[in-house]
């Protein structure tokens, strides 16, 4: 299948028909929420229609950042949110869903405002669909940078192996089925690891940014030039990267690698084929399924358990945990007034409030759990400031996302060169899997998005000299 039609225009015509279907066939309360969501999406599409190539579903053709955020929020938060309204009876469900719907007004308003002040050349954006993997003077310079990054990555991985008391992935295969033991080891290898703050950040940056950018950039060079040294560099990032990202038994880091690789091949062809979809699903879910298989090895009906667990975790949990933030604050606990974020928590005598753990204790009805109920940015800012937090954070999200994408377009010269391809593919997991499950400020700091921002700013300053090198 190829994008040969205007998908946003198609959606605009389709949504009113869906409203009619719900009015005729469904009388339950949840159907009212579904129709409200359809109207909100329709409003979004109408607002951004003129700029649908970068803000709408059409932008998915070249992985536009605003398009990814819009699609991710709709698919993993808003639509599952309708399901949450059907299974939950608490009065907080209305506030929760109003928060979800506010995204479709605030986010496009921020995008349009930012683009009005600092416009993107829409005529040049159309070139992105025609230029696939363009060579540039930056390619060979990037190879030198990747060699340095490979050395830095190896050093960080070595420090991690020194600091971690036991590698959970090794214990998984030697003591399969020991769920409690392996869960404890997983936490000891992550948030309970005895290391400095700088080291913890470096370990996280390696998983989320350094390895993926090394893989995608070297893959670009391999595809375009087909030289042996680029193939070796690609494998030098890929194989150790998969092993490192699987160390802690986290499922998303390894999935992110394969998602980034599939994004590269999508950018290369510009087509969505059945083969690409099938291979993507198999690769992205392969490591999570393997890890879950060995974790639950002692259970009967293991395949059924794994399938339900994966579907629930991906398509229900992100929206459900967001709902619990609206349910808990301010009825069970007062708003935290900035105590969630280290940006404001220094003003509070008790320091940072352990929000993810606190929500998990109530959600799972287990006051002793050390688990984390992480959620999308909206939940954290609701817990902190209520409606002002939701409004301001959504507007800031739109501004930051649009400024980042504009800078990428300018640095890449509106072409799918090594910078555009590697950055877009690397950020796809952060703007999907990470976006719907953790706070956006965490993505910027802990997950290393700040490094991409700094890199784009540097390339913007050095663009002319680098291209001539």
Kinemage of the C-alpha trace (Angstrom):
@kinemage 1
@onewidth
@group {chain A} dominant
@subgroup {mainchain}
@vectorlist {calphas} color= white
{ca unk a 1} P 0.000 0.000 0.000
{ca unk a 2} L 1.269 3.482 -0.809
{ca unk a 3} L 0.070 6.884 0.255
{ca unk a 4} L -1.546 7.809 -3.094
{ca unk a 5} L -4.482 9.650 -1.621
{ca unk a 6} L -4.973 12.523 0.788
{ca unk a 7} L -5.437 10.617 4.011
{ca unk a 8} L -6.404 13.699 6.024
{ca unk a 9} L -9.122 14.626 3.547
{ca unk a 10} L -10.364 11.043 3.672
{ca unk a 11} L -10.510 11.163 7.473
{ca unk a 12} L -12.422 14.453 7.424
{ca unk a 13} L -15.104 12.858 5.237
{ca unk a 14} L -15.098 9.621 7.246
{ca unk a 15} L -15.507 11.059 10.748
{ca unk a 16} L -19.047 12.488 10.283
{ca unk a 17} L -20.118 9.073 8.983
{ca unk a 18} L -18.713 7.480 12.141
{ca unk a 19} L -20.727 9.890 14.270
{ca unk a 20} L -23.863 8.762 12.447
{ca unk a 21} L -22.993 5.107 13.014
{ca unk a 22} L -22.570 5.669 16.756
{ca unk a 23} L -25.813 7.649 16.969
{ca unk a 24} L -27.778 4.868 15.267
{ca unk a 25} L -26.170 1.706 16.644
{ca unk a 26} L -24.950 2.529 20.154
{ca unk a 27} L -26.879 3.942 23.081
{ca unk a 28} L -24.391 3.327 25.910
{ca unk a 29} L -22.685 6.160 27.787
{ca unk a 30} L -19.301 5.258 26.349
{ca unk a 31} L -20.648 5.955 22.854
{ca unk a 32} L -21.114 9.599 23.879
{ca unk a 33} L -17.426 9.750 24.776
{ca unk a 34} L -16.553 8.104 21.458
{ca unk a 35} L -18.553 10.706 19.526
{ca unk a 36} L -16.923 13.503 21.531
{ca unk a 37} L -13.512 12.130 20.545
{ca unk a 38} L -14.527 11.895 16.886
{ca unk a 39} L -15.621 15.536 16.956
{ca unk a 40} L -12.352 16.547 18.643
{ca unk a 41} L -10.282 14.746 15.993
{ca unk a 42} L -12.387 16.365 13.280
{ca unk a 43} L -11.715 19.797 14.800
{ca unk a 44} L -7.972 19.018 14.855
{ca unk a 45} L -8.009 17.965 11.207
{ca unk a 46} L -9.891 21.084 10.137
{ca unk a 47} L -7.568 23.371 12.111
{ca unk a 48} L -4.384 21.965 10.598
{ca unk a 49} L -5.722 21.102 7.141
{ca unk a 50} L -3.632 23.719 5.351
{ca unk a 51} L -0.510 22.289 7.004
{ca unk a 52} L -1.520 18.618 6.990
{ca unk a 53} L 1.787 17.616 5.372
{ca unk a 54} L 3.554 18.321 8.658
{ca unk a 55} L 0.768 18.353 11.271
{ca unk a 56} L -1.689 15.752 9.973
{ca unk a 57} L -1.681 12.063 9.133
{ca unk a 58} L -0.077 12.913 5.790
{ca unk a 59} L 3.095 13.812 7.678
{ca unk a 60} L 3.601 10.166 8.594
{ca unk a 61} L 4.937 9.676 5.052
{ca unk a 62} L 8.210 11.245 6.192
{ca unk a 63} L 7.868 10.860 9.978
{ca unk a 64} L 7.002 14.458 10.812
{ca unk a 65} L 7.327 14.946 14.583
{ca unk a 66} L 3.928 16.665 15.067
{ca unk a 67} L 2.251 13.943 12.988
{ca unk a 68} L 3.802 11.206 15.107
{ca unk a 69} L 2.718 12.875 18.353
{ca unk a 70} L -0.843 13.376 17.054
{ca unk a 71} L -1.113 9.766 15.875
{ca unk a 72} L 0.461 8.324 19.019
{ca unk a 73} L -1.810 10.289 21.344
{ca unk a 74} L -4.898 9.279 19.386
{ca unk a 75} L -3.998 5.609 19.049
{ca unk a 76} L -2.617 4.893 22.516
{ca unk a 77} L -4.311 7.430 24.795
{ca unk a 78} L -7.532 8.808 23.290
{ca unk a 79} L -9.080 5.731 21.638
{ca unk a 80} L -8.231 3.423 24.591
{ca unk a 81} L -9.614 6.235 26.765
{ca unk a 82} L -13.061 5.465 25.341
{ca unk a 83} L -12.608 1.893 26.566
{ca unk a 84} L -11.663 3.218 30.009
{ca unk a 85} L -14.928 5.193 30.128
{ca unk a 86} L -16.801 1.946 29.485
{ca unk a 87} L -15.191 -0.015 32.340
{ca unk a 88} L -14.806 2.709 34.983
{ca unk a 89} L -17.697 4.320 36.873
{ca unk a 90} L -15.813 6.902 38.952
{ca unk a 91} L -16.863 10.581 38.505
{ca unk a 92} L -13.225 11.363 37.652
{ca unk a 93} L -13.766 9.753 34.245
{ca unk a 94} L -15.347 12.961 32.924
{ca unk a 95} L -12.406 15.112 34.019
{ca unk a 96} L -9.990 12.560 32.578
{ca unk a 97} L -11.684 12.546 29.190
{ca unk a 98} L -11.968 16.323 29.089
{ca unk a 99} L -8.219 16.422 29.607
{ca unk a 100} L -7.761 14.021 26.691
{ca unk a 101} L -10.035 16.068 24.440
{ca unk a 102} L -8.225 19.313 25.325
{ca unk a 103} L -5.182 17.972 23.453
{ca unk a 104} L -6.997 18.352 20.128
{ca unk a 105} L -7.429 22.099 20.660
{ca unk a 106} L -4.284 23.087 22.563
{ca unk a 107} L -1.725 21.065 20.612
{ca unk a 108} L -2.711 22.282 17.124
{ca unk a 109} L -3.080 25.841 18.431
{ca unk a 110} L 0.532 25.711 19.643
{ca unk a 111} L 1.714 24.208 16.339
{ca unk a 112} L -0.040 26.851 14.275
{ca unk a 113} L 1.146 29.705 16.502
{ca unk a 114} L 4.754 28.520 16.320
{ca unk a 115} L 4.568 28.013 12.568
{ca unk a 116} L 3.058 31.469 12.135
{ca unk a 117} L 5.989 33.066 13.972
{ca unk a 118} L 8.671 30.790 12.481
{ca unk a 119} L 7.157 29.299 9.324
{ca unk a 120} L 8.162 26.113 7.569
{ca unk a 121} L 8.550 26.289 3.783
{ca unk a 122} L 5.612 24.073 2.775
{ca unk a 123} L 6.687 24.001 -0.862
{ca unk a 124} L 10.044 22.518 0.105
{ca unk a 125} L 8.340 20.006 2.421
{ca unk a 126} L 6.823 18.401 -0.687
{ca unk a 127} L 10.362 17.557 -1.808
{ca unk a 128} L 10.663 15.136 1.092
{ca unk a 129} L 8.360 12.711 -0.717
{ca unk a 130} L 10.593 12.783 -3.803
{ca unk a 131} L 14.117 12.684 -2.353
{ca unk a 132} L 14.885 9.350 -0.708
{ca unk a 133} L 18.261 8.954 1.032
{ca unk a 134} L 20.185 11.782 -0.581
{ca unk a 135} L 23.976 11.799 -0.392
{ca unk a 136} L 25.656 14.861 1.094
{ca unk a 137} L 29.018 16.191 2.129
{ca unk a 138} L 28.127 15.333 5.715
{ca unk a 139} L 28.224 11.567 5.139
{ca unk a 140} L 31.931 10.937 5.547
{ca unk a 141} L 32.195 13.419 8.413
{ca unk a 142} L 29.369 11.567 10.122
{ca unk a 143} L 31.355 8.329 9.779
{ca unk a 144} L 34.165 9.886 11.815
{ca unk a 145} L 31.693 11.075 14.449
{ca unk a 146} L 30.164 7.592 14.627
{ca unk a 147} L 33.565 6.047 15.333
{ca unk a 148} L 33.954 8.419 18.290
{ca unk a 149} L 30.404 7.636 19.433
{ca unk a 150} L 31.159 3.908 19.228
{ca unk a 151} L 34.131 4.360 21.543
{ca unk a 152} L 32.089 6.435 24.014
{ca unk a 153} L 29.298 3.849 23.922
{ca unk a 154} L 31.732 1.031 24.645
{ca unk a 155} L 33.132 2.960 27.614
{ca unk a 156} L 29.663 3.604 29.068
{ca unk a 157} L 28.706 -0.056 28.632
{ca unk a 158} L 31.908 -1.143 30.391
{ca unk a 159} L 31.196 1.163 33.352
{ca unk a 160} L 27.664 -0.211 33.548
{ca unk a 161} L 28.935 -3.799 33.715
{ca unk a 162} L 31.263 -2.766 36.529
{ca unk a 163} L 28.462 -1.082 38.484
{ca unk a 164} L 25.685 -3.649 38.047
{ca unk a 165} L 25.778 -6.445 40.663
{ca unk a 166} L 24.214 -8.986 38.311
{ca unk a 167} L 23.085 -8.933 34.696
{ca unk a 168} L 19.371 -9.851 34.740
{ca unk a 169} L 19.316 -11.192 31.173
{ca unk a 170} L 21.837 -13.886 32.139
{ca unk a 171} L 19.797 -14.843 35.191
{ca unk a 172} L 16.710 -15.029 32.990
{ca unk a 173} L 18.101 -17.930 30.983
{ca unk a 174} L 19.720 -19.720 33.941
{ca unk a 175} L 16.745 -19.411 36.296
{ca unk a 176} L 13.766 -19.069 33.970
{ca unk a 177} L 10.374 -18.621 35.601
{ca unk a 178} L 11.728 -17.063 38.828
{ca unk a 179} L 9.519 -14.010 38.357
{ca unk a 180} L 10.039 -12.346 41.770
{ca unk a 181} L 13.788 -12.836 41.752
{ca unk a 182} L 14.127 -11.520 38.212
{ca unk a 183} L 11.884 -8.539 38.958
{ca unk a 184} L 14.099 -7.637 41.918
{ca unk a 185} L 17.238 -7.962 39.789
{ca unk a 186} L 15.646 -5.757 37.140
{ca unk a 187} L 15.067 -2.971 39.655
{ca unk a 188} L 18.579 -3.360 41.057
{ca unk a 189} L 19.958 -2.937 37.558
{ca unk a 190} L 17.904 0.213 36.926
{ca unk a 191} L 16.524 2.621 39.513
{ca unk a 192} L 18.219 0.931 42.506
{ca unk a 193} L 21.643 0.743 40.836
{ca unk a 194} L 24.486 2.014 42.995
{ca unk a 195} L 25.948 4.656 40.682
{ca unk a 196} L 26.340 8.416 40.449
{ca unk a 197} L 23.650 10.574 38.832
{ca unk a 198} L 25.869 11.266 35.826
{ca unk a 199} L 26.468 7.551 35.343
{ca unk a 200} L 22.747 6.771 35.564
{ca unk a 201} L 22.011 9.397 32.933
{ca unk a 202} L 24.774 8.021 30.703
{ca unk a 203} L 23.415 4.472 30.998
{ca unk a 204} L 19.969 5.715 29.966
{ca unk a 205} L 21.315 7.888 27.129
{ca unk a 206} L 23.216 4.909 25.741
{ca unk a 207} L 20.008 2.852 25.510
{ca unk a 208} L 17.738 5.590 24.181
{ca unk a 209} L 19.925 7.806 21.977
{ca unk a 210} L 23.543 6.781 21.444
{ca unk a 211} L 22.905 3.199 20.297
{ca unk a 212} L 19.886 4.011 18.100
{ca unk a 213} L 21.545 7.012 16.414
{ca unk a 214} L 24.658 4.918 15.797
{ca unk a 215} L 22.586 2.127 14.265
{ca unk a 216} L 20.418 4.337 12.058
{ca unk a 217} L 23.215 6.591 10.809
{ca unk a 218} L 25.527 3.667 9.991
{ca unk a 219} L 22.592 1.865 8.321
{ca unk a 220} L 22.053 4.939 6.120
{ca unk a 221} L 25.699 4.865 5.060
{ca unk a 222} L 25.506 1.108 4.438
{ca unk a 223} L 22.432 1.422 2.219
{ca unk a 224} L 23.684 4.416 0.247
{ca unk a 225} L 27.349 3.498 -0.240
{ca unk a 226} L 27.410 -0.300 0.259
{ca unk a 227} L 31.000 -0.130 1.479
{ca unk a 228} L 32.438 -2.777 3.787
{ca unk a 229} L 33.556 -0.327 6.480
{ca unk a 230} L 30.017 0.979 6.855
{ca unk a 231} L 28.608 -2.528 7.158
{ca unk a 232} L 31.139 -3.333 9.876
{ca unk a 233} L 30.261 -0.128 11.723
{ca unk a 234} L 26.543 -0.945 11.497
{ca unk a 235} L 27.083 -4.409 12.978
{ca unk a 236} L 29.394 -2.929 15.646
{ca unk a 237} L 26.490 -0.788 16.837
{ca unk a 238} L 23.668 -3.281 16.219
{ca unk a 239} L 24.825 -6.505 17.888
{ca unk a 240} L 26.292 -5.028 21.117
{ca unk a 241} L 23.379 -2.547 21.136
{ca unk a 242} L 20.742 -5.277 21.195
{ca unk a 243} L 22.646 -7.123 23.931
{ca unk a 244} L 23.090 -3.996 26.066
{ca unk a 245} L 19.477 -2.907 25.695
{ca unk a 246} L 18.324 -6.360 26.779
{ca unk a 247} L 20.571 -6.470 29.888
{ca unk a 248} L 17.979 -5.143 32.338
{ca unk a 249} L 14.971 -7.143 31.010
{ca unk a 250} L 13.327 -3.895 29.934
{ca unk a 251} L 11.247 -4.680 26.889
{ca unk a 252} L 10.998 -1.284 25.201
{ca unk a 253} L 14.737 -0.553 24.573
{ca unk a 254} L 15.227 -3.581 22.311
{ca unk a 255} L 11.880 -2.982 20.626
{ca unk a 256} L 12.991 0.611 20.022
{ca unk a 257} L 16.058 -0.559 18.092
{ca unk a 258} L 14.005 -2.626 15.664
{ca unk a 259} L 11.391 0.133 15.376
{ca unk a 260} L 14.125 2.603 14.405
{ca unk a 261} L 15.522 0.177 11.810
{ca unk a 262} L 12.085 -0.372 10.294
{ca unk a 263} L 11.619 3.407 10.220
{ca unk a 264} L 14.791 3.699 8.143
{ca unk a 265} L 13.508 1.233 5.560
{ca unk a 266} L 10.154 3.027 5.490
{ca unk a 267} L 11.891 6.357 4.834
{ca unk a 268} L 13.970 4.682 2.132
{ca unk a 269} L 10.990 3.345 0.198
{ca unk a 270} L 8.222 5.728 1.224
{ca unk a 271} L 5.795 2.802 1.084
{ca unk a 272} L 3.848 0.788 3.640
{ca unk a 273} L 3.777 -2.784 2.375
{ca unk a 274} L 2.304 -5.863 4.005
{ca unk a 275} L 5.811 -7.333 4.167
{ca unk a 276} L 7.168 -4.270 5.992
{ca unk a 277} L 4.294 -4.354 8.495
{ca unk a 278} L 4.696 -8.088 9.147
{ca unk a 279} L 8.479 -7.942 9.534
{ca unk a 280} L 8.182 -4.867 11.772
{ca unk a 281} L 5.701 -6.559 14.109
{ca unk a 282} L 7.796 -9.719 14.337
{ca unk a 283} L 11.046 -7.866 15.040
{ca unk a 284} L 9.635 -5.218 17.391
{ca unk a 285} L 7.819 -7.729 19.576
{ca unk a 286} L 10.410 -10.512 19.352
{ca unk a 287} L 12.571 -9.591 22.337
{ca unk a 288} L 9.647 -8.543 24.599
{ca unk a 289} L 7.945 -11.866 23.836
{ca unk a 290} L 11.122 -13.848 24.535
{ca unk a 291} L 11.668 -12.060 27.854
{ca unk a 292} L 8.049 -12.564 28.921
{ca unk a 293} L 8.175 -16.224 27.875
{ca unk a 294} L 11.106 -16.966 30.182
{ca unk a 295} L 9.630 -14.829 32.980
{ca unk a 296} L 6.376 -16.825 32.944
{ca unk a 297} L 7.878 -20.165 31.960
{ca unk a 298} L 6.380 -21.979 34.957
{ca unk a 299} L 2.801 -20.934 34.159
{ca unk a 300} L 0.272 -22.923 32.194
{ca unk a 301} L -1.218 -21.414 29.043
{ca unk a 302} L 1.914 -19.313 28.736
{ca unk a 303} L 1.252 -18.121 25.188
{ca unk a 304} L -2.201 -16.883 26.170
{ca unk a 305} L -0.773 -15.097 29.216
{ca unk a 306} L 1.924 -13.400 27.144
{ca unk a 307} L -0.442 -12.333 24.353
{ca unk a 308} L -2.973 -10.806 26.741
{ca unk a 309} L -0.234 -9.136 28.787
{ca unk a 310} L 1.398 -7.530 25.734
{ca unk a 311} L -1.887 -6.282 24.271
{ca unk a 312} L -3.006 -4.929 27.650
{ca unk a 313} L 0.330 -3.233 28.322
{ca unk a 314} L 0.485 -1.559 24.912
{ca unk a 315} L -3.129 -0.629 24.224
{ca unk a 316} L -4.784 -0.190 27.634
{ca unk a 317} L -2.241 0.612 30.346
{ca unk a 318} L -1.044 4.004 28.954
{ca unk a 319} L -4.579 5.408 29.046
{ca unk a 320} L -5.588 3.611 32.248
{ca unk a 321} L -2.660 4.905 34.290
{ca unk a 322} L -3.373 8.434 33.012
{ca unk a 323} L -6.965 8.027 34.226
{ca unk a 324} L -5.723 7.068 37.701
{ca unk a 325} L -3.778 10.309 37.915
{ca unk a 326} L -7.025 12.196 37.351
{ca unk a 327} L -8.787 9.917 39.831
{ca unk a 328} L -6.235 10.350 42.623
{ca unk a 329} L -5.645 14.098 42.325
{ca unk a 330} L -7.064 16.118 43.995
{ca unk a 331} L -9.678 13.816 45.577
{ca unk a 332} L -7.316 11.367 47.304
{ca unk a 333} L -4.279 13.651 47.433
{ca unk a 334} L -4.007 17.420 46.991
{ca unk a 335} L -2.311 18.797 43.904
{ca unk a 336} L 1.455 18.709 44.348
{ca unk a 337} L 2.191 22.257 43.140
{ca unk a 338} L 5.368 21.398 41.289
{ca unk a 339} L 6.710 18.719 43.628
{ca unk a 340} L 6.753 16.094 40.850
{ca unk a 341} L 9.417 17.853 38.791
{ca unk a 342} L 12.938 18.600 39.973
{ca unk a 343} L 12.505 21.939 38.222
{ca unk a 344} L 10.176 23.068 41.025
{ca unk a 345} L 10.645 20.443 43.747
{ca unk a 346} L 13.637 22.258 45.272
{ca unk a 347} L 11.148 24.807 46.651
{ca unk a 348} L 9.428 22.086 48.692
{ca unk a 349} L 10.958 20.958 52.019
{ca unk a 350} L 10.168 17.292 51.241
{ca unk a 351} L 11.855 17.389 47.855
{ca unk a 352} L 10.613 15.414 44.825
{ca unk a 353} L 7.335 13.552 45.321
{ca unk a 354} L 7.562 9.883 44.154
{ca unk a 355} L 4.500 10.188 41.929
{ca unk a 356} L 4.888 7.020 39.775
{ca unk a 357} L 5.348 4.837 42.856
{ca unk a 358} L 2.526 6.546 44.775
{ca unk a 359} L 0.074 6.015 41.905
{ca unk a 360} L 1.197 2.392 41.540
{ca unk a 361} L 0.531 1.733 45.223
{ca unk a 362} L -3.068 2.939 44.884
{ca unk a 363} L -3.669 1.493 41.427
{ca unk a 364} L -2.403 -1.972 42.355
{ca unk a 365} L -3.708 -1.742 45.932
{ca unk a 366} L -0.246 -2.610 47.210
{ca unk a 367} L 1.274 -0.017 49.587
{ca unk a 368} L 4.639 -1.813 49.577
{ca unk a 369} L 5.221 -2.069 45.847
{ca unk a 370} L 8.342 -0.491 44.400
{ca unk a 371} L 6.798 -0.508 40.944
{ca unk a 372} L 6.302 2.600 38.844
{ca unk a 373} L 3.042 3.720 37.223
{ca unk a 374} L 4.601 6.046 34.667
{ca unk a 375} L 2.324 8.036 32.413
{ca unk a 376} L 2.210 10.523 29.577
{ca unk a 377} L 3.132 14.147 30.315
{ca unk a 378} L -0.501 15.131 30.974
{ca unk a 379} L -0.793 12.968 34.101
{ca unk a 380} L 2.268 14.470 35.743
{ca unk a 381} L 1.243 18.061 35.091
{ca unk a 382} L -2.315 17.331 36.227
{ca unk a 383} L -0.982 15.926 39.512
{ca unk a 384} L 1.181 19.005 39.919
{ca unk a 385} L -1.087 21.890 38.914
{ca unk a 386} L -4.477 20.583 37.729
{ca unk a 387} L -5.989 22.275 34.667
{ca unk a 388} L -3.343 25.028 34.406
{ca unk a 389} L -0.708 22.273 34.233
{ca unk a 390} L -2.551 20.395 31.466
{ca unk a 391} L -3.082 23.549 29.417
{ca unk a 392} L 0.406 25.004 29.719
{ca unk a 393} L 2.200 21.668 29.255
{ca unk a 394} L 0.236 20.800 26.097
{ca unk a 395} L 0.939 24.210 24.581
{ca unk a 396} L 4.644 23.919 25.439
{ca unk a 397} L 4.704 20.410 23.962
{ca unk a 398} L 3.387 21.737 20.659
{ca unk a 399} L 5.898 24.591 20.612
{ca unk a 400} L 8.883 22.352 21.390
{ca unk a 401} L 7.877 19.670 18.886
{ca unk a 402} L 7.336 22.157 16.072
{ca unk a 403} L 10.588 24.020 16.766
{ca unk a 404} L 12.499 20.728 16.761
{ca unk a 405} L 10.974 19.609 13.485
{ca unk a 406} L 11.547 22.988 11.864
{ca unk a 407} L 15.190 22.899 12.910
{ca unk a 408} L 15.574 19.377 11.478
{ca unk a 409} L 14.085 20.504 8.154
{ca unk a 410} L 16.414 23.484 7.977
{ca unk a 411} L 19.541 21.540 8.941
{ca unk a 412} L 18.753 18.776 6.429
{ca unk a 413} L 17.884 21.268 3.687
{ca unk a 414} L 14.412 19.719 3.375
{ca unk a 415} L 15.987 16.494 2.071
{ca unk a 416} L 16.044 12.961 3.416
{ca unk a 417} L 19.799 12.952 3.959
{ca unk a 418} L 21.713 11.215 6.745
{ca unk a 419} L 20.729 13.810 9.362
{ca unk a 420} L 17.010 13.731 8.541
{ca unk a 421} L 16.832 9.942 8.250
{ca unk a 422} L 18.900 9.114 11.343
{ca unk a 423} L 17.242 11.693 13.611
{ca unk a 424} L 13.695 10.858 12.464
{ca unk a 425} L 14.193 7.110 12.829
{ca unk a 426} L 15.933 7.468 16.191
{ca unk a 427} L 13.205 9.700 17.601
{ca unk a 428} L 10.325 7.532 16.386
{ca unk a 429} L 10.518 5.231 19.462
{ca unk a 430} L 10.826 8.251 21.789
{ca unk a 431} L 7.819 9.964 20.215
{ca unk a 432} L 5.710 6.803 20.336
{ca unk a 433} L 6.545 4.199 22.989
{ca unk a 434} L 8.237 6.638 25.356
{ca unk a 435} L 5.798 9.484 24.708
{ca unk a 436} L 2.685 7.573 25.753
{ca unk a 437} L 4.296 6.025 28.815
{ca unk a 438} L 6.507 8.632 30.514
{ca unk a 439} L 6.610 12.376 31.121
{ca unk a 440} L 7.943 14.440 28.205
{ca unk a 441} L 10.437 16.222 30.459
{ca unk a 442} L 11.865 12.783 31.276
{ca unk a 443} L 12.197 12.092 27.551
{ca unk a 444} L 14.173 15.318 27.187
{ca unk a 445} L 16.548 14.647 30.090
{ca unk a 446} L 16.757 10.975 31.100
{ca unk a 447} L 16.032 9.577 27.638
{ca unk a 448} L 18.479 11.983 26.047
{ca unk a 449} L 16.330 13.995 23.647
{ca unk a 450} L 18.376 16.989 24.793
{ca unk a 451} L 21.356 15.544 22.879
{ca unk a 452} L 19.378 15.567 19.642
{ca unk a 453} L 18.323 19.161 20.299
{ca unk a 454} L 21.929 20.204 20.962
{ca unk a 455} L 23.104 18.338 17.861
{ca unk a 456} L 20.548 20.107 15.662
{ca unk a 457} L 21.541 23.489 17.102
{ca unk a 458} L 25.227 22.735 16.446
{ca unk a 459} L 24.564 21.554 12.895
{ca unk a 460} L 22.472 24.664 12.306
{ca unk a 461} L 25.418 26.863 13.267
{ca unk a 462} L 27.955 24.808 11.288
{ca unk a 463} L 25.724 23.837 8.369
{ca unk a 464} L 27.578 25.624 5.584
{ca unk a 465} L 31.102 24.629 6.635
{ca unk a 466} L 30.123 21.019 7.270
{ca unk a 467} L 28.448 20.596 3.899
{ca unk a 468} L 31.547 21.892 2.164
{ca unk a 469} L 33.852 19.569 4.109
